[in-house]
Amino acid sequence: MAQALGARLKSNETLGDRVIKVDHAGEHGAINIYTWQRAFAKWRCPELVPELDEFLAHERRHRALFEAELARRQKPRCHSFHLCGLGGAVLGVLTGVIGAKAIHATTEAVERVVLRHLQDQRGALRSVDPDVVSVIDAIIADEQQHHDNAANHLRGKRGLTEKVIDRFVAASTEAVIWLGMKL
């Protein structure tokens, strides 16, 4: 089952432990993306600030849920935690400077990848770690809302920049998740 998600587990670690660690690090990255996008949106596209505030609040709640589950399991955070934070900050600054369409393209790409991984995690863990599935279930509607809002903003407005951002962000998100499952 761990192989299905590409996890390399330590001897004292379950697949659920690893998923919680990786998802916690991912939420930290998302917080950094939205934090920095918001900082630049105040200048570039102030109409997005309320939506970014809402998404940021969701991501902080998600990280807290994963953090609580890590604490309950007495597990440390993922080795990729700081990498996710740094990557999120860089991505947030770059796309925040570019503007609204870049912000939406980033959100759509990240959330598309995240939603697929969350569904895979739910399937792999449903019968072996219902506690992790419960945490995933608590966040999945928010992640879907983020994706759908971004997709709606971009409907019919995708240029070359948005297509490049989509591919780069999706590939980067996949790579960070893969790396987190291996560390």
Salt bridges, closest charged atoms under 4 A:
GLU13 OE1 - ARG18 NH2 2.67
GLU13 OE2 - LYS21 NZ 2.99
ASP17 OD1 - ARG73 NH1 2.68
ASP17 OD2 - LYS75 NZ 3.73
GLU27 OE1 - HIS62 ND1 3.39
GLU51 OE1 - HIS153 NE2 3.01
ASP53 OD1 - ARG38 NE 2.20
GLU54 OE2 - HIS58 NE2 3.80
GLU59 OE1 - HIS62 ND1 3.22
GLU59 OE2 - HIS146 ND1 3.15
GLU67 OE1 - HIS24 NE2 3.29
GLU69 OE2 - ARG72 NH2 2.64
GLU69 OE2 - ARG73 NE 2.71
GLU108 OE1 - ARG158 NH1 2.66
GLU111 OE2 - HIS146 ND1 3.06
ASP129 OD1 - ARG73 NH2 2.77
ASP131 OD2 - ARG72 NH2 2.83
ASP137 OD1 - ARG122 NE 2.71
ASP142 OD1 - HIS58 NE2 3.92
ASP142 OD2 - ARG61 NH2 2.42
ASP142 OD2 - HIS62 NE2 2.82
GLU143 OE2 - HIS62 ND1 3.14
GLU143 OE1 - HIS146 ND1 3.53
ASP148 OD1 - HIS147 ND1 3.01
ASP166 OD2 - ARG112 NH1 2.99
GLU174 OE2 - ARG116 NH2 2.06
GLU174 OE1 - HIS117 NE2 2.85
